[in-house]
Amino acid sequence: MRILRSKFLALALLFAMPLTVAVAQKPAKKAAAPAAAAATPDNKLDINTATVDQLKAFPGIGDAYSKRIVDGRPYTAKNQLVTRGVLPESVYNKIKDSIIASKPKK
């Protein structure tokens, strides 16, 4: 009986070992600082501080539009994306409820 118990224990440890190694080798999470800096308390993204990747998460915003948004900073109002010709109005209408333009810090 004792031999059977020790074999069972050894077998259980053998199967548990890969799980322990897999959990220990998970990659570290990326820092949330850039996302926190661009997000506002009401979950709107600040177009003056958002990263290119955060902007590309919006529908209709790809590499070109996100670069144009970043290059056109600072904005005093979010509708300047349209008035300055950064985005077409159809794309702006898709994201306007999810963004803000905070006052640039001096």
KOLNUDO-89909 format. One record per atom (N, C-alpha, C): residue number from 1; residue in one letter; atom name; x, y, z. Coordinates in steps of 0.2 Angstrom, whole numbers, plus 2048, in hexadecimal, padded with zeros to 3 digits. Example, Ala and Ser with C-alpha at 12.3 -4.5 7.8 and 13.67 -1.06 7.14 Angstrom:
+-----+------+------+-----+-----+-----+
: seq : type : atom :  px :  py :  pz :
+-----+------+------+-----+-----+-----+
:   1 :    A :    N : 842 : 7E4 : 827 :
:   1 :    A :   CA : 83E : 7EA : 827 :
:   1 :    A :    C : 842 : 7F0 : 827 :
:   2 :    S :    N : 840 : 7F5 : 823 :
:   2 :    S :   CA : 844 : 7FB : 824 :
:   2 :    S :    C : 840 : 800 : 827 :
+-----+------+------+-----+-----+-----+
# end
This chain:
+-----+------+------+-----+-----+-----+
: seq : type : atom :  px :  py :  pz :
+-----+------+------+-----+-----+-----+
:   1 :    M :    N : 804 : 7FA : 800 :
:   1 :    M :   CA : 800 : 800 : 800 :
:   1 :    M :    C : 804 : 806 : 800 :
:   2 :    R :    N : 80A : 806 : 804 :
:   2 :    R :   CA : 80E : 80C : 804 :
:   2 :    R :    C : 812 : 80D : 7FE :
:   3 :    I :    N : 814 : 808 : 7FA :
:   3 :    I :   CA : 817 : 809 : 7F4 :
:   3 :    I :    C : 812 : 80C : 7EE :
:   4 :    L :    N : 80C : 809 : 7EF :
:   4 :    L :   CA : 807 : 80C : 7EA :
:   4 :    L :    C : 805 : 813 : 7EB :
:   5 :    R :    N : 805 : 815 : 7F2 :
:   5 :    R :   CA : 804 : 81C : 7F3 :
:   5 :    R :    C : 80A : 821 : 7F1 :
:   6 :    S :    N : 810 : 81E : 7F2 :
:   6 :    S :   CA : 816 : 822 : 7F0 :
:   6 :    S :    C : 816 : 823 : 7E8 :
:   7 :    K :    N : 814 : 81D : 7E5 :
:   7 :    K :   CA : 814 : 81E : 7DD :
:   7 :    K :    C : 80F : 823 : 7DB :
:   8 :    F :    N : 809 : 823 : 7DE :
:   8 :    F :   CA : 804 : 827 : 7DD :
:   8 :    F :    C : 806 : 82E : 7DE :
:   9 :    L :    N : 809 : 830 : 7E3 :
:   9 :    L :   CA : 80C : 836 : 7E5 :
:   9 :    L :    C : 811 : 838 : 7E0 :
:  10 :    A :    N : 816 : 834 : 7DE :
:  10 :    A :   CA : 81B : 836 : 7D9 :
:  10 :    A :    C : 817 : 837 : 7D2 :
:  11 :    L :    N : 812 : 833 : 7D0 :
:  11 :    L :   CA : 80F : 834 : 7CA :
:  11 :    L :    C : 80B : 83B : 7CA :
:  12 :    A :    N : 808 : 83D : 7D0 :
:  12 :    A :   CA : 805 : 843 : 7D0 :
:  12 :    A :    C : 809 : 849 : 7D0 :
:  13 :    L :    N : 80F : 848 : 7D3 :
:  13 :    L :   CA : 814 : 84E : 7D2 :
:  13 :    L :    C : 817 : 84E : 7CB :
:  14 :    L :    N : 818 : 849 : 7C8 :
:  14 :    L :   CA : 81A : 849 : 7C1 :
:  14 :    L :    C : 815 : 84C : 7BC :
:  15 :    F :    N : 80F : 84C : 7BD :
:  15 :    F :   CA : 80A : 84F : 7B9 :
:  15 :    F :    C : 809 : 856 : 7BB :
:  16 :    A :    N : 80A : 858 : 7C1 :
:  16 :    A :   CA : 80A : 85F : 7C4 :
:  16 :    A :    C : 810 : 863 : 7C2 :
:  17 :    M :    N : 815 : 860 : 7C1 :
:  17 :    M :   CA : 81C : 864 : 7BF :
:  17 :    M :    C : 81B : 868 : 7B9 :
:  18 :    P :    N : 818 : 866 : 7B3 :
:  18 :    P :   CA : 818 : 86A : 7AD :
:  18 :    P :    C : 813 : 870 : 7AE :
:  19 :    L :    N : 80E : 86F : 7B2 :
:  19 :    L :   CA : 80A : 875 : 7B4 :
:  19 :    L :    C : 80D : 87A : 7B8 :
:  20 :    T :    N : 811 : 878 : 7BC :
:  20 :    T :   CA : 815 : 87D : 7C1 :
:  20 :    T :    C : 81A : 881 : 7BC :
:  21 :    V :    N : 81D : 87D : 7B8 :
:  21 :    V :   CA : 822 : 880 : 7B4 :
:  21 :    V :    C : 81F : 885 : 7AF :
:  22 :    A :    N : 819 : 883 : 7AC :
:  22 :    A :   CA : 815 : 887 : 7A7 :
:  22 :    A :    C : 813 : 88E : 7AB :
:  23 :    V :    N : 811 : 88D : 7B1 :
:  23 :    V :   CA : 80E : 893 : 7B4 :
:  23 :    V :    C : 814 : 898 : 7B6 :
:  24 :    A :    N : 81A : 895 : 7B8 :
:  24 :    A :   CA : 820 : 899 : 7BA :
:  24 :    A :    C : 823 : 89D : 7B4 :
:  25 :    Q :    N : 822 : 89A : 7AE :
:  25 :    Q :   CA : 825 : 89D : 7A8 :
:  25 :    Q :    C : 820 : 8A2 : 7A4 :
:  26 :    K :    N : 81B : 8A4 : 7A7 :
:  26 :    K :   CA : 816 : 8A8 : 7A3 :
:  26 :    K :    C : 81A : 8AF : 7A2 :
:  27 :    P :    N : 819 : 8B2 : 79C :
:  27 :    P :   CA : 81C : 8B8 : 79B :
:  27 :    P :    C : 819 : 8BE : 7A0 :
:  28 :    A :    N : 81E : 8C2 : 7A2 :
:  28 :    A :   CA : 81B : 8C8 : 7A6 :
:  28 :    A :    C : 817 : 8CC : 7A2 :
:  29 :    K :    N : 812 : 8CF : 7A6 :
:  29 :    K :   CA : 80D : 8D4 : 7A2 :
:  29 :    K :    C : 810 : 8DA : 7A1 :
:  30 :    K :    N : 80E : 8DD : 79B :
:  30 :    K :   CA : 811 : 8E4 : 79A :
:  30 :    K :    C : 80E : 8E9 : 79F :
:  31 :    A :    N : 812 : 8EE : 7A0 :
:  31 :    A :   CA : 810 : 8F3 : 7A4 :
:  31 :    A :    C : 80A : 8F7 : 7A2 :
:  32 :    A :    N : 806 : 8F9 : 7A6 :
:  32 :    A :   CA : 800 : 8FC : 7A4 :
:  32 :    A :    C : 800 : 904 : 7A5 :
:  33 :    A :    N : 806 : 906 : 7A5 :
:  33 :    A :   CA : 807 : 90E : 7A6 :
:  33 :    A :    C : 805 : 911 : 7A0 :
:  34 :    P :    N : 807 : 90F : 79A :
:  34 :    P :   CA : 804 : 913 : 794 :
:  34 :    P :    C : 7FD : 913 : 793 :
:  35 :    A :    N : 7FA : 90E : 795 :
:  35 :    A :   CA : 7F2 : 90D : 794 :
:  35 :    A :    C : 7EF : 912 : 799 :
:  36 :    A :    N : 7F2 : 912 : 79F :
:  36 :    A :   CA : 7EF : 916 : 7A5 :
:  36 :    A :    C : 7F0 : 91D : 7A3 :
:  37 :    A :    N : 7F5 : 91F : 7A0 :
:  37 :    A :   CA : 7F6 : 926 : 79F :
:  37 :    A :    C : 7F1 : 929 : 79A :
:  38 :    A :    N : 7EF : 925 : 795 :
:  38 :    A :   CA : 7EB : 927 : 790 :
:  38 :    A :    C : 7E4 : 926 : 791 :
:  39 :    A :    N : 7E2 : 921 : 796 :
:  39 :    A :   CA : 7DB : 920 : 798 :
:  39 :    A :    C : 7D9 : 925 : 79D :
:  40 :    T :    N : 7D2 : 927 : 79C :
:  40 :    T :   CA : 7CF : 92B : 7A1 :
:  40 :    T :    C : 7CB : 928 : 7A6 :
:  41 :    P :    N : 7C9 : 92B : 7AB :
:  41 :    P :   CA : 7C4 : 927 : 7B0 :
:  41 :    P :    C : 7BE : 925 : 7AD :
:  42 :    D :    N : 7BB : 928 : 7A7 :
:  42 :    D :   CA : 7B5 : 926 : 7A4 :
:  42 :    D :    C : 7B6 : 921 : 79E :
:  43 :    N :    N : 7BC : 91E : 79E :
:  43 :    N :   CA : 7BE : 91A : 799 :
:  43 :    N :    C : 7BF : 91C : 792 :
:  44 :    K :    N : 7C0 : 923 : 791 :
:  44 :    K :   CA : 7C1 : 926 : 78B :
:  44 :    K :    C : 7C9 : 926 : 78A :
:  45 :    L :    N : 7CB : 925 : 784 :
:  45 :    L :   CA : 7D2 : 926 : 782 :
:  45 :    L :    C : 7D4 : 92D : 780 :
:  46 :    D :    N : 7D9 : 930 : 783 :
:  46 :    D :   CA : 7DB : 936 : 782 :
:  46 :    D :    C : 7E0 : 936 : 77C :
:  47 :    I :    N : 7DE : 93A : 777 :
:  47 :    I :   CA : 7E1 : 939 : 770 :
:  47 :    I :    C : 7E8 : 93D : 771 :
:  48 :    N :    N : 7E9 : 941 : 776 :
:  48 :    N :   CA : 7EF : 945 : 777 :
:  48 :    N :    C : 7F5 : 940 : 77A :
:  49 :    T :    N : 7F3 : 93B : 77D :
:  49 :    T :   CA : 7F8 : 937 : 781 :
:  49 :    T :    C : 7F7 : 92F : 77F :
:  50 :    A :    N : 7F2 : 92D : 77B :
:  50 :    A :   CA : 7F2 : 926 : 779 :
:  50 :    A :    C : 7F7 : 924 : 774 :
:  51 :    T :    N : 7F9 : 91D : 775 :
:  51 :    T :   CA : 7FE : 91B : 771 :
:  51 :    T :    C : 7FB : 919 : 76A :
:  52 :    V :    N : 800 : 917 : 766 :
:  52 :    V :   CA : 7FE : 915 : 75F :
:  52 :    V :    C : 7FA : 90F : 75F :
:  53 :    D :    N : 7FC : 90A : 764 :
:  53 :    D :   CA : 7F8 : 904 : 764 :
:  53 :    D :    C : 7F1 : 905 : 767 :
:  54 :    Q :    N : 7F1 : 909 : 76C :
:  54 :    Q :   CA : 7EA : 90B : 76F :
:  54 :    Q :    C : 7E5 : 90E : 76A :
:  55 :    L :    N : 7E8 : 912 : 766 :
:  55 :    L :   CA : 7E4 : 915 : 761 :
:  55 :    L :    C : 7E2 : 910 : 75B :
:  56 :    K :    N : 7E6 : 90B : 75A :
:  56 :    K :   CA : 7E5 : 906 : 755 :
:  56 :    K :    C : 7DF : 901 : 757 :
:  57 :    A :    N : 7DE : 901 : 75D :
:  57 :    A :   CA : 7D9 : 8FD : 760 :
:  57 :    A :    C : 7D2 : 8FF : 75E :
:  58 :    F :    N : 7D1 : 906 : 75C :
:  58 :    F :   CA : 7CB : 908 : 75A :
:  58 :    F :    C : 7C9 : 906 : 753 :
:  59 :    P :    N : 7C2 : 905 : 752 :
:  59 :    P :   CA : 7C0 : 903 : 74B :
:  59 :    P :    C : 7C2 : 909 : 746 :
:  60 :    G :    N : 7C5 : 907 : 740 :
:  60 :    G :   CA : 7C6 : 90B : 73B :
:  60 :    G :    C : 7CD : 90F : 73C :
:  61 :    I :    N : 7D0 : 90E : 741 :
:  61 :    I :   CA : 7D7 : 911 : 742 :
:  61 :    I :    C : 7DC : 90B : 741 :
:  62 :    G :    N : 7E1 : 90D : 73C :
:  62 :    G :   CA : 7E6 : 908 : 73B :
:  62 :    G :    C : 7ED : 90C : 73C :
:  63 :    D :    N : 7F2 : 909 : 739 :
:  63 :    D :   CA : 7F9 : 90C : 73A :
:  63 :    D :    C : 7F9 : 913 : 738 :
:  64 :    A :    N : 7F6 : 915 : 732 :
:  64 :    A :   CA : 7F6 : 91B : 72F :
:  64 :    A :    C : 7F3 : 921 : 733 :
:  65 :    Y :    N : 7EC : 91F : 735 :
:  65 :    Y :   CA : 7E9 : 924 : 739 :
:  65 :    Y :    C : 7EB : 925 : 740 :
:  66 :    S :    N : 7EE : 91F : 743 :
:  66 :    S :   CA : 7F0 : 920 : 74A :
:  66 :    S :    C : 7F7 : 925 : 749 :
:  67 :    K :    N : 7FB : 924 : 744 :
:  67 :    K :   CA : 801 : 928 : 744 :
:  67 :    K :    C : 7FF : 92F : 742 :
:  68 :    R :    N : 7FA : 930 : 73E :
:  68 :    R :   CA : 7F8 : 937 : 73D :
:  68 :    R :    C : 7F5 : 93B : 743 :
:  69 :    I :    N : 7F1 : 937 : 748 :
:  69 :    I :   CA : 7EF : 939 : 74E :
:  69 :    I :    C : 7F5 : 93B : 752 :
:  70 :    V :    N : 7F9 : 937 : 753 :
:  70 :    V :   CA : 7FF : 939 : 757 :
:  70 :    V :    C : 803 : 93E : 755 :
:  71 :    D :    N : 804 : 93F : 74E :
:  71 :    D :   CA : 808 : 944 : 74B :
:  71 :    D :    C : 805 : 94B : 74C :
:  72 :    G :    N : 7FE : 94B : 74C :
:  72 :    G :   CA : 7FA : 951 : 74C :
:  72 :    G :    C : 7F9 : 954 : 753 :
:  73 :    R :    N : 7FC : 951 : 758 :
:  73 :    R :   CA : 7FB : 953 : 75F :
:  73 :    R :    C : 7FF : 95A : 760 :
:  74 :    P :    N : 7FC : 95E : 765 :
:  74 :    P :   CA : 7F7 : 95D : 76A :
:  74 :    P :    C : 7F0 : 95F : 767 :
:  75 :    Y :    N : 7EB : 95D : 769 :
:  75 :    Y :   CA : 7E4 : 95E : 767 :
:  75 :    Y :    C : 7E1 : 962 : 76E :
:  76 :    T :    N : 7DD : 967 : 76C :
:  76 :    T :   CA : 7D9 : 96A : 772 :
:  76 :    T :    C : 7D2 : 968 : 772 :
:  77 :    A :    N : 7D0 : 965 : 76C :
:  77 :    A :   CA : 7C9 : 962 : 76C :
:  77 :    A :    C : 7C9 : 95C : 767 :
:  78 :    K :    N : 7C5 : 957 : 769 :
:  78 :    K :   CA : 7C6 : 950 : 765 :
:  78 :    K :    C : 7C3 : 951 : 75E :
:  79 :    N :    N : 7BF : 956 : 75D :
:  79 :    N :   CA : 7BD : 957 : 756 :
:  79 :    N :    C : 7C2 : 95A : 751 :
:  80 :    Q :    N : 7C8 : 95C : 754 :
:  80 :    Q :   CA : 7CD : 95E : 750 :
:  80 :    Q :    C : 7D0 : 959 : 74C :
:  81 :    L :    N : 7CE : 952 : 74D :
:  81 :    L :   CA : 7D0 : 94D : 749 :
:  81 :    L :    C : 7CD : 94E : 742 :
:  82 :    V :    N : 7C7 : 950 : 742 :
:  82 :    V :   CA : 7C4 : 951 : 73B :
:  82 :    V :    C : 7C6 : 958 : 739 :
:  83 :    T :    N : 7C5 : 95D : 73D :
:  83 :    T :   CA : 7C7 : 964 : 73A :
:  83 :    T :    C : 7CE : 965 : 738 :
:  84 :    R :    N : 7D2 : 962 : 73A :
:  84 :    R :   CA : 7D9 : 962 : 738 :
:  84 :    R :    C : 7DB : 95D : 732 :
:  85 :    G :    N : 7D6 : 959 : 730 :
:  85 :    G :   CA : 7D7 : 954 : 72B :
:  85 :    G :    C : 7DB : 94E : 72D :
:  86 :    V :    N : 7DB : 94C : 733 :
:  86 :    V :   CA : 7DF : 947 : 736 :
:  86 :    V :    C : 7DB : 940 : 734 :
:  87 :    L :    N : 7D4 : 940 : 736 :
:  87 :    L :   CA : 7D0 : 93B : 734 :
:  87 :    L :    C : 7CA : 93D : 730 :
:  88 :    P :    N : 7C7 : 939 : 72C :
:  88 :    P :   CA : 7C1 : 93A : 729 :
:  88 :    P :    C : 7BB : 93A : 72E :
:  89 :    E :    N : 7B6 : 93E : 72C :
:  89 :    E :   CA : 7B0 : 93E : 731 :
:  89 :    E :    C : 7AD : 937 : 733 :
:  90 :    S :    N : 7AD : 933 : 72E :
:  90 :    S :   CA : 7AA : 92C : 72F :
:  90 :    S :    C : 7AE : 928 : 734 :
:  91 :    V :    N : 7B4 : 929 : 734 :
:  91 :    V :   CA : 7B8 : 925 : 739 :
:  91 :    V :    C : 7B8 : 928 : 740 :
:  92 :    Y :    N : 7B8 : 92F : 740 :
:  92 :    Y :   CA : 7B7 : 933 : 746 :
:  92 :    Y :    C : 7B1 : 931 : 749 :
:  93 :    N :    N : 7AB : 930 : 746 :
:  93 :    N :   CA : 7A5 : 92F : 748 :
:  93 :    N :    C : 7A5 : 928 : 74C :
:  94 :    K :    N : 7A9 : 923 : 74A :
:  94 :    K :   CA : 7A9 : 91D : 74D :
:  94 :    K :    C : 7AD : 91D : 754 :
:  95 :    I :    N : 7B1 : 922 : 755 :
:  95 :    I :   CA : 7B5 : 922 : 75B :
:  95 :    I :    C : 7B4 : 928 : 760 :
:  96 :    K :    N : 7B0 : 92D : 75D :
:  96 :    K :   CA : 7AF : 933 : 761 :
:  96 :    K :    C : 7AC : 932 : 768 :
:  97 :    D :    N : 7A8 : 92D : 769 :
:  97 :    D :   CA : 7A6 : 92C : 770 :
:  97 :    D :    C : 7AB : 929 : 775 :
:  98 :    S :    N : 7B0 : 926 : 772 :
:  98 :    S :   CA : 7B5 : 923 : 776 :
:  98 :    S :    C : 7BC : 927 : 777 :
:  99 :    I :    N : 7BC : 92D : 775 :
:  99 :    I :   CA : 7C2 : 931 : 775 :
:  99 :    I :    C : 7C1 : 937 : 779 :
: 100 :    I :    N : 7C6 : 93A : 77B :
: 100 :    I :   CA : 7C6 : 941 : 77E :
: 100 :    I :    C : 7CD : 944 : 77B :
: 101 :    A :    N : 7CD : 94B : 77C :
: 101 :    A :   CA : 7D3 : 94F : 77B :
: 101 :    A :    C : 7D4 : 953 : 781 :
: 102 :    S :    N : 7D9 : 951 : 785 :
: 102 :    S :   CA : 7DA : 955 : 78B :
: 102 :    S :    C : 7DF : 95B : 789 :
: 103 :    K :    N : 7DE : 960 : 78E :
: 103 :    K :   CA : 7E3 : 966 : 78C :
: 103 :    K :    C : 7EA : 964 : 78D :
: 104 :    P :    N : 7EE : 966 : 788 :
: 104 :    P :   CA : 7F5 : 964 : 789 :
: 104 :    P :    C : 7F8 : 968 : 78F :
: 105 :    K :    N : 7FD : 964 : 792 :
: 105 :    K :   CA : 800 : 967 : 798 :
: 105 :    K :    C : 806 : 96B : 796 :
: 106 :    K :    N : 807 : 971 : 799 :
: 106 :    K :   CA : 80C : 976 : 797 :
: 106 :    K :    C : 812 : 974 : 79A :
+-----+------+------+-----+-----+-----+
# end
